Amino acid sequence: MTPERDYPTLRDYPTLWVVTGVSGCGKTTVAHDVGKPLNATIVSQDSTLIERERRSGSGFIEKWDLDMADRLLTQLLAHQSIQYMGYSQKTAKRDQWIELSSRPLIIFEGVLPFMVPAVRKYAALTFWVEAPLEVCEARQLARWQRDGWYPGQPEEEVMRRILIKRTEEHPIILEQRRLCRYTIDNAVNHEMD
């Protein structure tokens, strides 16, 4: 459990929006499509992934450093810029230097945002991104082929890992759907999702 923090008061912090959904639904694309024109700070929950050998367990939730995500958001909400070593999907390591400035709008996107205390306390708008599982799975496979995600793994293993998400990860992620105020239909198989 994350210890209590000294959170900023309502009148002091920027607005926090949350974008969530299952892997491959288009969360990152939606966050950037909405956030860039509004000059928002966009924080990806994937940047707080923990390297496999450093995880406290083998479960889905243990993949993320939820305390780190809470610290990052708390700092941004307190008008502080942040710098941290984030996780890279291409190398499967925390070797990506990330610098983010606090702006009036902060968008946090990821599959488990409501497990982060700052999100539960401060999210002003919450969006669920909906897409058919087949589309989501095709997008994940495209990341492996196009962007080099899942480094060093053959296509059969990548597909096995993607398909197993239906039983191991989706039930946990879908619990977050009821906490979202708005749904965005993202069923179109965008080329760059």
C-alpha positions as CSV (number, residue, x, y, z in Angstrom):
1,M,0.0,0.0,0.0
2,T,1.2,3.5,-0.8
3,P,1.9,5.7,2.2
4,E,-0.2,8.9,2.6
5,R,1.3,12.0,0.9
6,D,0.9,15.7,1.4
7,Y,-1.2,16.4,-1.6
8,P,-1.8,19.9,-2.9
9,T,-5.2,21.4,-2.2
10,L,-7.9,21.6,-5.0
11,R,-7.3,25.3,-5.7
12,D,-3.6,24.8,-6.1
13,Y,-3.2,22.0,-8.6
14,P,-3.4,21.7,-12.4
15,T,-6.3,19.6,-13.9
16,L,-5.7,15.9,-14.2
17,W,-7.3,13.8,-16.9
18,V,-7.0,10.0,-17.1
19,V,-7.1,7.8,-20.3
20,T,-7.4,4.1,-19.7
21,G,-8.4,0.8,-21.4
22,V,-6.9,-2.6,-22.3
23,S,-3.5,-2.9,-24.0
24,G,-3.6,-1.8,-27.6
25,C,-6.9,0.1,-27.4
26,G,-5.3,3.4,-28.4
27,K,-4.8,5.1,-25.0
28,T,-1.5,6.7,-26.0
29,T,-2.8,7.9,-29.3
30,V,-5.9,9.4,-27.7
31,A,-3.9,11.1,-25.0
32,H,-1.5,12.7,-27.5
33,D,-4.3,13.6,-30.0
34,V,-6.2,15.3,-27.2
35,G,-3.3,16.6,-25.2
36,K,-0.9,18.1,-27.8
37,P,-3.3,20.8,-29.0
38,L,-4.0,21.7,-25.4
39,N,-0.3,21.8,-24.5
40,A,-0.8,19.1,-21.9
41,T,1.8,17.2,-20.0
42,I,1.3,13.6,-20.9
43,V,2.5,10.9,-18.5
44,S,2.6,7.3,-19.6
45,Q,2.0,4.7,-16.9
46,D,4.2,2.3,-18.9
47,S,7.2,4.6,-18.1
48,T,6.8,3.3,-14.5
49,L,7.1,-0.4,-15.5
50,I,9.6,-2.4,-13.4
51,E,12.2,-4.5,-15.1
52,R,11.2,-8.1,-15.0
53,E,14.1,-9.3,-12.8
54,R,13.3,-6.5,-10.2
55,R,9.6,-7.2,-9.8
56,S,8.3,-8.2,-6.4
57,G,6.1,-10.9,-7.9
58,S,4.9,-12.4,-11.1
59,G,1.4,-10.9,-11.1
60,F,0.1,-8.3,-13.4
61,I,-0.1,-5.5,-10.9
62,E,3.5,-6.1,-9.8
63,K,4.7,-5.0,-13.3
64,W,4.2,-1.3,-12.3
65,D,5.9,0.9,-9.7
66,L,2.6,2.5,-8.5
67,D,4.4,4.4,-5.8
68,M,6.6,6.0,-8.4
69,A,3.6,7.0,-10.5
70,D,2.0,8.5,-7.4
71,R,5.2,10.5,-6.7
72,L,5.5,11.8,-10.3
73,L,1.9,12.9,-10.5
74,T,2.0,14.5,-7.0
75,Q,5.0,16.5,-8.1
76,L,3.4,17.6,-11.3
77,L,0.2,18.5,-9.5
78,A,2.3,20.7,-7.1
79,H,3.6,22.6,-10.1
80,Q,7.0,20.9,-10.0
81,S,8.9,19.6,-13.1
82,I,10.0,16.0,-12.9
83,Q,13.0,14.1,-14.2
84,Y,13.2,10.3,-14.0
85,M,14.6,7.2,-15.6
86,G,11.6,5.6,-17.3
87,Y,11.0,2.2,-18.7
88,S,11.6,1.7,-22.5
89,Q,9.5,-1.0,-24.2
90,K,12.2,-1.3,-26.9
91,T,15.0,-2.3,-24.4
92,A,12.8,-3.7,-21.6
93,K,14.8,-1.6,-19.2
94,R,14.6,1.6,-17.3
95,D,17.1,3.4,-19.5
96,Q,15.0,6.3,-20.9
97,W,15.6,9.7,-19.4
98,I,12.3,11.5,-19.1
99,E,11.8,15.2,-18.3
100,L,8.3,16.6,-17.9
101,S,7.1,20.1,-17.0
102,S,4.0,20.8,-15.0
103,R,1.3,22.5,-17.1
104,P,-2.3,23.4,-16.4
105,L,-3.5,20.1,-17.9
106,I,-1.9,16.8,-17.1
107,I,-3.0,13.6,-18.8
108,F,-2.1,10.3,-17.3
109,E,-2.6,7.3,-19.6
110,G,-2.2,3.6,-18.7
111,V,-4.0,0.3,-18.0
112,L,-4.1,0.7,-14.2
113,P,-4.4,4.4,-13.4
114,F,-6.9,4.0,-10.5
115,M,-4.4,2.1,-8.5
116,V,-2.4,5.3,-8.2
117,P,-3.6,7.3,-5.1
118,A,-3.1,10.7,-6.8
119,V,-5.4,9.6,-9.7
120,R,-8.2,8.5,-7.3
121,K,-7.9,11.8,-5.4
122,Y,-7.5,14.3,-8.2
123,A,-8.8,13.0,-11.6
124,A,-11.2,15.6,-13.0
125,L,-12.1,13.7,-16.2
126,T,-11.7,10.0,-16.8
127,F,-11.9,8.3,-20.2
128,W,-12.2,4.6,-21.1
129,V,-10.9,3.9,-24.6
130,E,-13.0,1.1,-26.2
131,A,-11.8,-1.1,-29.1
132,P,-12.5,-4.8,-30.1
133,L,-10.0,-7.2,-28.6
134,E,-9.0,-8.4,-32.1
135,V,-8.1,-4.8,-33.0
136,C,-6.1,-4.4,-29.7
137,E,-4.2,-7.6,-30.3
138,A,-3.4,-6.7,-33.9
139,R,-2.0,-3.3,-32.7
140,Q,0.1,-5.0,-30.1
141,L,1.6,-7.4,-32.7
142,A,2.2,-4.4,-35.0
143,R,4.3,-2.8,-32.1
144,W,6.5,-5.8,-32.0
145,Q,6.9,-5.8,-35.8
146,R,7.2,-2.0,-36.3
147,D,8.6,-0.6,-33.1
148,G,10.7,-3.4,-31.7
149,W,8.7,-4.1,-28.6
150,Y,9.1,-7.4,-26.8
151,P,12.9,-7.5,-27.8
152,G,14.4,-10.8,-28.7
153,Q,11.2,-12.8,-28.7
154,P,9.9,-14.8,-31.6
155,E,6.5,-14.0,-33.1
156,E,4.8,-17.1,-31.6
157,E,5.9,-16.1,-28.1
158,V,4.7,-12.5,-28.6
159,M,1.3,-13.8,-29.8
160,R,1.1,-16.2,-26.8
161,R,1.8,-13.3,-24.5
162,I,-0.7,-11.0,-26.2
163,L,-3.5,-13.7,-26.2
164,I,-2.9,-14.6,-22.5
165,K,-3.8,-11.0,-21.6
166,R,-7.5,-11.9,-22.2
167,T,-7.5,-14.1,-19.1
168,E,-4.7,-12.7,-16.9
169,E,-4.9,-9.0,-17.4
170,H,-8.2,-7.9,-18.9
171,P,-10.4,-8.8,-15.9
172,I,-8.2,-6.5,-13.7
173,I,-8.2,-3.7,-16.3
174,L,-11.9,-4.0,-17.0
175,E,-12.6,-3.2,-13.3
176,Q,-11.3,0.3,-14.0
177,R,-13.9,0.9,-16.7
178,R,-16.7,1.5,-14.1
179,L,-14.6,4.3,-12.7
180,C,-14.5,6.2,-16.0
181,R,-17.0,8.9,-16.8
182,Y,-16.6,8.9,-20.6
183,T,-16.1,6.2,-23.2
184,I,-14.2,6.9,-26.5
185,D,-14.9,4.4,-29.3
186,N,-11.6,3.7,-30.9
187,A,-12.6,0.7,-33.0
188,V,-10.8,1.9,-36.2
189,N,-7.6,0.0,-36.6
190,H,-5.3,3.1,-36.9
191,E,-2.1,2.4,-38.6
192,M,0.1,4.1,-36.0
193,D,-1.6,3.0,-32.7
